[in-house]
């Protein structure tokens, strides 16, 4: 292994770097701080989404209903339960506990959200996604499907970082793994 130092970035020819997976020339320490920012950023997104829905579960159920994907018997359980799942993911990410598992659940949720938004767009249904509260039918001119899909795809890329490299600073995962 050959390493060198230049401008605070570590060059490492061993794949993954000396202290764990690193991205190209970034040192494992820099990657840890990137992971921390990603983890906390996603936690804010999930907390915001969950808190916006948990205070009005009937509106959350209406948002689920508007997608016309689930049978009516599942609309309320999903509408009422989803905010709790989002808040649980947020809490795990804030704590840095089970980061890879939380990232996996985050990725699954985002894939479901992206495919659901794409589905209503393809079927010509005009709704507000209800991602951060609200939801339901809107005028066709008020839909923002492309922006919502791009936003969620960006969050999915951040989730991919945590799946690839869940190590981060200020996390219970790190503290529990310490010798």
N, C-alpha and C positions, 0 to 999 in steps of 0.2 A: 504494500500500500504506500502510495506516495501522496503526501499532503503538503500543501503550501498555504500561505496566508497572504491575502491581498484585499485591501479595502474592507476588512471585516468579514469577508466571505471566505469560506474554507473550500479549497479544491481537494477533492478526494476521489481517487480512482477506484476505490472499492465500492461496488454497488451498495447503496443503502447508507453509506457513510459509516464512520467509526462508532457513533453513538446511537444508531438507529437509522431509519430511512430518512434520507435527505433529498432535496430536490435540486439536482444539478450541482451547482456550486454553493448552495446555501448550506450553512452549518446546521447540525442537528439542533443547536440552541435557537437559531433563527426559525427553523421549522417548528419548534415547540411553541414559540411565541405566535407564529402564524396560526397554529392549531388552536391556541388559546383565544385569539381574536375570532376565528371562525366559530369555535364552540360557543363563545359568549354571544356573538352576533346571531347565530341560529337560535340560541336560547331566548333572546329578546323577541325574535320573530314568532316563535311558538307561544311565548307568554302573551304577547300582544294578541295573537289570533285566539288563544284559549280564553283569555279574560274578556275579550269583546263578545264572545259567544256565551260564556257561562252565566252572565247576568240576565240573559234573555233566552232561555232554552227553547221556547216556542218559536221564536224567530229563527233560531238555529235549525230547528226541525223544518220550518218552512223553506229555508235555503236548501236543505237536502232534498226536500220534495220537488223543488223547482227543476232539479236536474232530470227528473223523470227516468231514473235508472233503477232505483230500489222499489220493491213492492211496498205498499203503504204500511204493512205490518212491521217493516224495518226502519221506516223513516224516523219515528220518534226515538227508538233506541240509538240510532246513529246520531241524530241531531242533538240528543241530550248527552250522549257519551263522548262524542268527539272532542269537546272542549276539555274534558278531564284527561283524555289521552294526550292532547297537545300540551297541557300544563304539566303532565308527568314527564314528557320528553323535555320540556323547558327546564324543569327542576333537575333532571339528571344531567343535562348539559351544563347548567350553571354550576352544579357541584363537581362536574367532571367525574361522575360515577357511572360506570358502565357505558363509557363514551361510545365505543364501537356499536354496542347494542342500541343505544339511543340514536346514533347516526343511521343505523339500519332501519329502525322504525320511522325515522324522519324521511329517509329515502322512499320507503314504501308509501307513506302518506303523500309525499310530493308526487310520486308517479300516479297515484290514484287521482290526486287533484288535477294534474296535467291532463290525464286521459279523460277525466270527467268534463273539464272545460272544453277540450277538443271535441268531445262527443256532442255537447249542446251546440257548439259552433257549427259542426258538420250537419246537425239536424235542424239548424235554423231557429233554435229556441233562444229568445232574447231574455237573459237573466243577468243579475248581478251575482258574481261568484259566491258572495257571502264569506269570503276568506277571512275577513277581519270584522265580522259582524254584518248585520243586515242580510241581504240576499233576497231572492225572489224575482218576479217578472219586472222587466224594465223595457223602455222603448228600444227598438233595434238600434237607434243612433247612440244609445248610452252604453252599449256593450264595449268591453275592452279586452276581448279574448286574447288577442296577440300579446298585449302587454302583460296580461296575467300569466300566460304560458311562458313568456320570456323571463318574467320575474321568478316564477317557480323553477324554471330550468337553471337560473343562476343559483337559487338556493340548493338545488339538487347537486350542482357542481361543488358547492361548499360542503355538502353532506359527503360527497365522494372523497373530499380531502380527509375528513374524519374517519371514513371507512379505511382509507389507505394508510393514514398515519394518525391514530387517535391520541398519541402522546401529546400532552400540552402542559404548560405551567399551571400552577394554582389549581390542581385537580386532586380529587380524592383517589382517583385511579393511581396517580403517581405516588401519593402518600402511602396507600395500602401496599403498593409494590416495593416500597423502600425496605431495605434490609435492616 
